[in-house]
Amino acid sequence: MAASSQDPPPDISSLSMNPTMESSVQSIPLQTPTELPSHRSHNLTNNLKRSDPFKFGSRYLEPTDDVFEFNAWDHVVPDSAYHTHCEAQYTFQRASPVSDFDKARFNNNPEKWWNQFYSNNTSNFFKDRKWLHQEFPILSKLTAKDAGPSTILEVGAGAGNTAFPILKANDNEELMIHACDFSKKAVELIRANAAYDPEHMQASVWDISSEDLPPGVREGSVDVVLLVFIFSALSPKQWDAAVSNVWRVLKPGGEVCFRDYGKGDLTQVRFKKGRLLEDNFYIRGDGTRVYFFEELELKRIWGGTGTVNREIGANGEDGSVSSGTARDEQPKDTDEVCTGDEVIPDRALGVFGTEHTPSPTPKSTFEIVSLGVDRRMLVNRQKQLKMYRCWMQGQFKKPYGTALD
Protein backbone atom coordinates (compact mmCIF):
# COMPACT_ATOMS: atom_id res chain seq x y z
CA MET A 1 0.00 0.00 0.00
CA ALA A 2 1.32 3.44 -0.86
CA ALA A 3 2.30 5.69 1.99
CA SER A 4 -0.24 8.33 3.00
CA SER A 5 0.45 11.90 1.95
CA GLN A 6 0.10 12.81 5.61
CA ASP A 7 2.89 10.52 6.73
CA PRO A 8 5.94 12.47 7.95
CA PRO A 9 9.14 12.24 5.94
CA PRO A 10 11.88 10.13 7.47
CA ASP A 11 13.83 11.88 10.24
CA ILE A 12 17.39 12.39 9.08
CA SER A 13 18.54 12.52 12.70
CA SER A 14 17.66 8.84 13.03
CA LEU A 15 19.95 7.76 10.22
CA SER A 16 23.30 6.32 11.18
CA MET A 17 26.48 7.35 9.41
CA ASN A 18 29.64 5.44 8.68
CA PRO A 19 32.51 7.51 10.10
CA THR A 20 34.80 6.21 7.37
CA MET A 21 32.63 7.73 4.63
CA GLU A 22 33.55 11.09 3.16
CA SER A 23 31.64 13.82 5.00
CA SER A 24 29.53 16.27 3.04
CA VAL A 25 29.62 18.83 5.83
CA GLN A 26 30.79 22.21 4.66
CA SER A 27 33.46 23.74 6.85
CA ILE A 28 35.39 26.95 7.34
CA PRO A 29 39.13 26.55 6.66
CA LEU A 30 41.80 27.79 9.00
CA GLN A 31 43.82 30.83 8.04
CA THR A 32 46.99 29.26 9.50
CA PRO A 33 46.35 25.50 9.56
CA THR A 34 49.93 24.56 10.36
CA GLU A 35 50.11 26.36 13.72
CA LEU A 36 47.14 25.70 15.97
CA PRO A 37 46.81 27.47 19.32
CA SER A 38 46.24 25.18 22.27
CA HIS A 39 42.49 25.72 22.37
CA ARG A 40 42.24 24.68 18.69
CA SER A 41 44.37 21.58 19.09
CA HIS A 42 42.97 18.06 19.29
CA ASN A 43 44.79 17.37 22.52
CA LEU A 44 41.98 16.36 24.87
CA THR A 45 43.79 17.98 27.79
CA ASN A 46 43.46 21.33 26.02
CA ASN A 47 40.21 20.93 24.14
CA LEU A 48 37.68 19.76 26.70
CA LYS A 49 34.38 21.45 26.09
CA ARG A 50 33.94 23.19 29.42
CA SER A 51 37.57 23.62 30.47
CA ASP A 52 40.11 26.37 29.86
CA PRO A 53 41.79 27.23 27.58
CA PHE A 54 38.94 26.25 25.23
CA LYS A 55 37.19 29.30 23.77
CA PHE A 56 33.56 29.35 22.72
CA GLY A 57 33.13 29.50 18.96
CA SER A 58 36.66 28.35 18.18
CA ARG A 59 36.23 24.66 17.34
CA TYR A 60 36.27 24.72 13.56
CA LEU A 61 35.71 21.57 11.53
CA GLU A 62 38.60 21.04 9.14
CA PRO A 63 38.48 18.74 6.08
CA THR A 64 40.92 16.36 7.75
CA ASP A 65 39.02 16.20 11.05
CA ASP A 66 37.06 13.22 12.29
CA VAL A 67 33.54 14.64 12.67
CA PHE A 68 32.85 12.26 15.55
CA GLU A 69 35.95 13.10 17.56
CA PHE A 70 34.15 15.80 19.57
CA ASN A 71 30.51 16.36 20.52
CA ALA A 72 30.15 19.84 18.99
CA TRP A 73 31.64 21.88 16.13
CA ASP A 74 31.17 25.60 15.57
CA HIS A 75 30.21 27.46 12.36
CA VAL A 76 29.32 24.31 10.41
CA VAL A 77 26.93 25.02 7.54
CA PRO A 78 24.37 22.21 7.10
CA ASP A 79 24.83 19.97 4.09
CA SER A 80 22.38 19.55 1.21
CA ALA A 81 20.83 16.44 2.74
CA TYR A 82 19.81 18.41 5.82
CA HIS A 83 18.34 21.22 3.70
CA THR A 84 16.29 18.68 1.75
CA HIS A 85 15.08 17.14 4.99
CA CYS A 86 14.10 20.59 6.34
CA GLU A 87 12.01 21.42 3.29
CA ALA A 88 10.24 18.08 3.53
CA GLN A 89 9.49 18.72 7.20
CA TYR A 90 8.12 22.21 6.50
CA THR A 91 5.81 20.78 3.84
CA PHE A 92 4.62 18.14 6.28
CA GLN A 93 4.03 20.75 9.02
CA ARG A 94 2.07 23.04 6.69
CA ALA A 95 -0.20 20.14 5.73
CA SER A 96 -1.34 19.75 9.36
CA PRO A 97 -1.33 23.15 11.09
CA VAL A 98 -2.85 24.09 14.44
CA SER A 99 -6.65 24.10 14.30
CA ASP A 100 -8.43 27.45 14.23
CA PHE A 101 -9.85 26.72 17.68
CA ASP A 102 -6.43 26.04 19.20
CA LYS A 103 -4.87 28.97 17.36
CA ALA A 104 -7.31 31.33 19.04
CA ARG A 105 -6.87 29.57 22.38
CA PHE A 106 -3.09 29.94 22.41
CA ASN A 107 -2.88 33.42 20.87
CA ASN A 108 -5.64 35.06 22.91
CA ASN A 109 -4.38 34.00 26.33
CA PRO A 110 -0.61 33.42 26.23
CA GLU A 111 -0.14 34.57 29.82
CA LYS A 112 -2.01 31.50 31.00
CA TRP A 113 0.55 29.18 29.46
CA TRP A 114 3.59 31.13 30.68
CA ASN A 115 2.25 31.38 34.23
CA GLN A 116 1.60 27.67 34.14
CA PHE A 117 5.11 27.07 32.82
CA TYR A 118 6.78 29.03 35.63
CA SER A 119 4.49 27.48 38.21
CA ASN A 120 5.80 24.08 37.17
CA ASN A 121 9.45 25.14 36.80
CA THR A 122 11.23 27.06 39.55
CA SER A 123 14.47 29.03 39.32
CA ASN A 124 16.56 25.90 39.98
CA PHE A 125 15.20 24.49 36.72
CA PHE A 126 17.24 26.87 34.56
CA LYS A 127 20.91 27.39 33.80
CA ASP A 128 22.43 30.81 34.45
CA ARG A 129 23.61 32.63 31.34
CA LYS A 130 27.23 32.99 32.35
CA TRP A 131 28.29 33.79 28.79
CA LEU A 132 26.63 37.21 28.60
CA HIS A 133 29.69 39.41 29.12
CA GLN A 134 31.63 37.44 26.52
CA GLU A 135 28.94 37.76 23.89
CA PHE A 136 27.96 41.35 24.72
CA PRO A 137 31.04 43.25 25.97
CA ILE A 138 28.97 46.39 26.55
CA LEU A 139 27.71 44.71 29.73
CA SER A 140 31.25 44.69 31.11
CA LYS A 141 31.46 48.44 30.55
CA LEU A 142 28.20 49.13 32.37
CA THR A 143 29.08 46.91 35.34
CA ALA A 144 32.65 48.19 35.75
CA LYS A 145 33.65 50.15 38.84
CA ASP A 146 33.05 53.89 38.45
CA ALA A 147 31.06 53.35 35.24
CA GLY A 148 28.55 55.84 36.58
CA PRO A 149 24.75 55.75 36.44
CA SER A 150 23.77 52.87 34.15
CA THR A 151 20.43 51.23 33.40
CA ILE A 152 19.85 47.79 31.91
CA LEU A 153 16.38 46.61 30.91
CA GLU A 154 15.95 42.88 30.48
CA VAL A 155 12.74 41.90 28.72
CA GLY A 156 11.50 38.37 29.28
CA ALA A 157 13.56 37.98 32.44
CA GLY A 158 12.08 34.60 33.31
CA ALA A 159 13.41 33.30 36.62
CA GLY A 160 16.34 35.73 36.63
CA ASN A 161 18.99 33.61 34.95
CA THR A 162 20.25 36.61 33.02
CA ALA A 163 19.75 39.38 35.59
CA PHE A 164 21.36 37.62 38.54
CA PRO A 165 24.63 36.69 36.76
CA ILE A 166 24.94 40.34 35.69
CA LEU A 167 24.27 41.49 39.24
CA LYS A 168 26.80 39.03 40.63
CA ALA A 169 29.52 40.38 38.33
CA ASN A 170 28.62 44.01 38.98
CA ASP A 171 31.13 46.47 40.48
CA ASN A 172 29.13 49.58 39.61
CA GLU A 173 27.39 51.08 42.64
CA GLU A 174 25.13 53.10 40.34
CA LEU A 175 23.81 50.22 38.22
CA MET A 176 20.08 49.51 38.04
CA ILE A 177 18.66 46.40 36.36
CA HIS A 178 14.98 46.36 35.43
CA ALA A 179 14.01 42.69 35.04
CA CYS A 180 10.62 42.49 33.34
CA ASP A 181 8.50 39.55 32.33
CA PHE A 182 4.94 39.08 31.15
CA SER A 183 4.43 36.22 33.60
CA LYS A 184 3.48 37.20 37.14
CA LYS A 185 4.81 33.88 38.36
CA ALA A 186 8.22 34.53 36.80
CA VAL A 187 8.45 37.90 38.55
CA GLU A 188 7.56 36.23 41.84
CA LEU A 189 10.46 33.81 41.35
CA ILE A 190 12.88 36.69 40.83
CA ARG A 191 11.70 38.59 43.88
CA ALA A 192 11.88 35.45 46.02
CA ASN A 193 15.51 34.81 45.06
CA ALA A 194 17.98 35.40 47.90
CA ALA A 195 20.19 37.41 45.52
CA TYR A 196 17.42 39.92 44.76
CA ASP A 197 18.69 43.37 45.75
CA PRO A 198 16.15 46.21 45.38
CA GLU A 199 18.99 48.74 45.37
CA HIS A 200 20.24 47.40 42.06
CA MET A 201 17.31 45.42 40.65
CA GLN A 202 13.62 45.99 40.11
CA ALA A 203 11.48 43.07 38.93
CA SER A 204 8.10 43.88 37.44
CA VAL A 205 5.39 42.55 35.16
CA TRP A 206 5.45 44.08 31.69
CA ASP A 207 4.17 43.19 28.23
CA ILE A 208 6.63 44.53 25.66
CA SER A 209 3.82 44.96 23.12
CA SER A 210 1.63 47.06 25.44
CA GLU A 211 1.14 50.82 25.25
CA ASP A 212 2.77 51.42 28.65
CA LEU A 213 6.44 51.46 29.59
CA PRO A 214 7.84 49.24 32.36
CA PRO A 215 7.28 50.48 35.93
CA GLY A 216 10.03 52.88 36.94
CA VAL A 217 11.41 53.26 33.41
CA ARG A 218 11.25 56.63 31.66
CA GLU A 219 11.56 57.31 27.96
CA GLY A 220 15.16 57.69 26.87
CA SER A 221 16.62 56.40 30.16
CA VAL A 222 17.99 52.92 29.34
CA ASP A 223 21.56 52.15 28.24
CA VAL A 224 21.02 48.53 27.14
CA VAL A 225 17.93 46.42 26.41
CA LEU A 226 18.47 42.66 26.63
CA LEU A 227 16.30 40.52 24.34
CA VAL A 228 17.64 37.01 24.82
CA PHE A 229 15.35 34.23 23.55
CA ILE A 230 12.24 36.33 24.05
CA PHE A 231 11.40 37.96 20.70
CA SER A 232 10.56 34.48 19.41
CA ALA A 233 7.69 34.30 21.91
CA LEU A 234 5.93 37.21 20.19
CA SER A 235 3.36 36.93 17.47
CA PRO A 236 4.54 38.66 14.27
CA LYS A 237 1.65 41.08 14.80
CA GLN A 238 3.40 42.30 17.96
CA TRP A 239 6.82 42.99 16.46
CA ASP A 240 6.25 46.64 15.49
CA ALA A 241 4.86 47.55 18.90
CA ALA A 242 7.74 45.78 20.65
CA VAL A 243 10.41 47.53 18.57
CA SER A 244 8.67 50.86 19.13
CA ASN A 245 8.75 50.37 22.91
CA VAL A 246 12.42 49.40 22.87
CA TRP A 247 13.13 52.56 20.89
CA ARG A 248 11.19 54.65 23.42
CA VAL A 249 13.09 53.46 26.49
CA LEU A 250 16.61 53.59 25.01
CA LYS A 251 18.87 56.61 25.28
CA PRO A 252 20.31 57.92 22.01
CA GLY A 253 23.33 55.68 21.51
CA GLY A 254 21.77 52.92 23.62
CA GLU A 255 21.96 49.36 22.37
CA VAL A 256 19.85 46.22 22.03
CA CYS A 257 21.57 42.89 22.74
CA PHE A 258 19.64 40.25 20.81
CA ARG A 259 19.83 36.47 20.60
CA ASP A 260 17.13 34.08 19.41
CA TYR A 261 16.27 31.06 17.28
CA GLY A 262 17.15 30.86 13.58
CA LYS A 263 15.21 29.14 10.82
CA GLY A 264 16.38 25.59 10.27
CA ASP A 265 17.27 24.99 13.89
CA LEU A 266 16.93 21.37 14.93
CA THR A 267 14.05 22.21 17.26
CA GLN A 268 12.02 23.70 14.40
CA VAL A 269 12.61 20.78 12.10
CA ARG A 270 11.51 18.32 14.78
CA PHE A 271 8.02 19.81 15.26
CA LYS A 272 5.30 17.34 14.35
CA LYS A 273 1.84 17.93 12.89
CA GLY A 274 -0.63 20.12 14.75
CA ARG A 275 2.05 22.56 15.97
CA LEU A 276 2.32 25.14 13.16
CA LEU A 277 0.54 28.46 13.79
CA GLU A 278 1.92 30.14 10.66
CA ASP A 279 5.18 30.01 8.74
CA ASN A 280 8.08 29.62 11.20
CA PHE A 281 5.74 30.12 14.20
CA TYR A 282 4.83 27.15 16.41
CA ILE A 283 3.13 26.02 19.60
CA ARG A 284 5.13 23.83 21.96
CA GLY A 285 3.62 20.99 23.91
CA ASP A 286 3.23 23.21 26.98
CA GLY A 287 1.25 25.86 25.07
CA THR A 288 4.04 28.45 24.75
CA ARG A 289 4.86 29.95 21.36
CA VAL A 290 8.14 30.13 19.45
CA TYR A 291 9.22 31.78 16.19
CA PHE A 292 12.31 30.97 14.11
CA PHE A 293 13.91 34.00 12.42
CA GLU A 294 15.78 34.60 9.19
CA GLU A 295 18.58 37.15 8.92
CA LEU A 296 16.91 39.33 6.29
CA GLU A 297 13.76 39.32 8.39
CA LEU A 298 15.63 40.72 11.40
CA LYS A 299 17.29 43.35 9.22
CA ARG A 300 13.86 44.54 8.16
CA ILE A 301 12.42 44.47 11.70
CA TRP A 302 15.27 46.40 13.33
CA GLY A 303 17.00 48.35 10.59
CA GLY A 304 14.72 48.69 7.61
CA THR A 305 16.39 47.01 4.65
CA GLY A 306 19.76 46.53 6.36
CA THR A 307 23.11 45.80 4.76
CA VAL A 308 24.87 43.46 7.20
CA ASN A 309 25.36 39.92 5.90
CA ARG A 310 27.88 37.66 7.62
CA GLU A 311 28.13 34.55 9.68
CA ILE A 312 28.94 34.88 13.37
CA GLY A 313 32.71 34.85 13.84
CA ALA A 314 34.77 33.50 16.70
CA ASN A 315 35.65 35.74 19.63
CA GLY A 316 34.41 38.94 18.03
CA GLU A 317 36.63 38.85 14.94
CA ASP A 318 35.76 41.06 11.97
CA GLY A 319 33.25 43.09 13.98
CA SER A 320 30.97 40.13 14.60
CA VAL A 321 30.15 38.38 17.84
CA SER A 322 31.49 35.15 19.17
CA SER A 323 29.73 31.82 19.26
CA GLY A 324 29.01 28.99 21.61
CA THR A 325 26.63 30.63 24.03
CA ALA A 326 23.63 28.38 23.83
CA ARG A 327 25.23 25.77 26.05
CA ASP A 328 24.10 27.68 29.12
CA GLU A 329 21.06 29.59 27.99
CA GLN A 330 18.48 26.87 28.48
CA PRO A 331 16.78 25.09 31.36
CA LYS A 332 18.42 22.02 32.75
CA ASP A 333 16.18 19.15 31.79
CA THR A 334 13.42 19.88 29.29
CA ASP A 335 13.12 19.07 25.57
CA GLU A 336 16.58 17.58 25.75
CA VAL A 337 18.81 17.14 22.73
CA CYS A 338 21.38 14.41 23.23
CA THR A 339 24.85 15.11 21.88
CA GLY A 340 26.50 11.91 23.03
CA ASP A 341 28.31 13.42 26.01
CA GLU A 342 25.91 15.94 27.44
CA VAL A 343 22.37 17.25 27.26
CA ILE A 344 21.57 20.59 25.65
CA PRO A 345 17.94 21.39 26.55
CA ASP A 346 15.77 23.67 24.52
CA ARG A 347 13.40 26.31 25.85
CA ALA A 348 12.98 30.00 25.16
CA LEU A 349 12.87 32.06 28.35
CA GLY A 350 10.62 34.91 27.29
CA VAL A 351 6.95 35.63 27.73
CA PHE A 352 4.69 38.12 26.08
CA GLY A 353 1.02 38.64 25.91
CA THR A 354 -1.95 39.81 23.95
CA GLU A 355 -1.58 41.57 20.64
CA HIS A 356 -1.75 45.32 21.23
CA THR A 357 -1.14 47.37 18.12
CA PRO A 358 0.02 50.91 19.01
CA SER A 359 1.43 52.84 16.09
CA PRO A 360 5.16 52.16 15.79
CA THR A 361 7.51 55.13 16.11
CA PRO A 362 8.16 56.39 12.56
CA LYS A 363 11.88 56.95 13.25
CA SER A 364 12.47 53.70 15.15
CA THR A 365 15.07 52.44 12.68
CA PHE A 366 18.09 51.04 14.48
CA GLU A 367 21.67 50.97 13.31
CA ILE A 368 22.68 47.32 12.93
CA VAL A 369 26.00 47.14 14.73
CA SER A 370 26.29 43.40 14.18
CA LEU A 371 23.97 40.64 13.03
CA GLY A 372 24.88 37.11 12.12
CA VAL A 373 24.03 33.45 12.16
CA ASP A 374 25.51 31.31 14.92
CA ARG A 375 25.63 27.68 13.79
CA ARG A 376 26.66 24.60 15.67
CA MET A 377 26.72 20.96 14.72
CA LEU A 378 26.09 18.63 17.64
CA VAL A 379 27.35 15.09 17.39
CA ASN A 380 26.12 11.92 19.05
CA ARG A 381 29.32 9.94 18.85
CA GLN A 382 27.76 6.75 20.12
CA LYS A 383 25.01 6.66 17.49
CA GLN A 384 27.05 8.46 14.80
CA LEU A 385 24.43 11.21 14.39
CA LYS A 386 24.82 14.84 13.36
CA MET A 387 22.37 17.51 14.52
CA TYR A 388 22.35 21.18 13.50
CA ARG A 389 21.53 24.16 15.74
CA CYS A 390 20.99 27.68 14.45
CA TRP A 391 20.67 30.95 16.34
CA MET A 392 20.52 34.62 15.36
CA GLN A 393 22.58 37.13 17.32
CA GLY A 394 22.97 40.86 16.93
CA GLN A 395 23.45 44.27 18.46
CA PHE A 396 21.29 47.20 17.36
CA LYS A 397 21.96 50.83 18.29
CA LYS A 398 19.55 53.73 18.61
CA PRO A 399 21.31 56.46 16.61
CA TYR A 400 22.42 59.74 18.10
CA GLY A 401 20.60 62.81 16.90
CA THR A 402 17.11 61.64 17.90
CA ALA A 403 14.61 63.83 19.73
CA LEU A 404 15.98 62.92 23.15
CA ASP A 405 19.61 63.53 22.17
Number of C-alpha atoms within 10 A of each C-alpha: 3 4 7 7 9 12 9 15 14 11 14 15 17 12 11 11 12 9 14 7 7 8 14 11 18 15 17 13 11 12 7 8 9 7 10 11 12 14 21 16 14 15 10 10 13 16 19 15 16 10 11 12 15 19 19 20 22 18 24 19 21 17 15 6 12 12 22 19 12 21 18 25 23 24 26 23 19 21 14 12 11 20 12 11 16 22 14 16 22 20 13 19 26 17 14 15 18 20 13 9 8 15 17 12 12 18 19 13 15 22 21 14 17 27 18 16 17 21 15 10 16 15 18 11 15 22 19 22 21 18 18 20 16 17 22 19 12 15 20 17 16 24 26 15 14 13 15 14 13 18 23 25 27 24 28 31 31 31 31 29 22 23 25 23 17 22 19 10 14 19 16 19 16 17 22 22 24 23 27 29 31 25 30 18 22 32 25 17 19 27 19 12 13 7 14 18 15 11 11 16 22 19 25 21 20 23 23 29 26 19 15 10 17 23 13 8 14 13 15 19 18 25 22 27 24 24 23 25 26 25 29 27 25 24 21 13 13 21 20 19 21 23 20 22 23 26 27 20 21 26 24 21 19 20 26 26 21 20 25 23 27 24 20 23 19 20 20 23 20 15 18 15 18 17 22 25 25 16 12 20 19 26 22 14 10 10 20 23 26 26 26 22 21 17 22 16 13 19 22 13 17 23 21 16 13 19 12 15 13 15 18 27 20 21 18 16 10 11 13 22 25 22 27 22 18 19 17 18 24 23 22 18 15 15 16 16 17 16 22 18 13 12 15 21 20 19 20 22 28 27 30 29 24 19 20 16 15 15 10 15 14 7 11 21 22 22 18 22 15 20 27 23 25 30 24 25 22 25 23 20 18 10 15 18 22 24 21 22 23 25 25 23 26 24 24 23 23 24 17 12 9 13 8 12 10
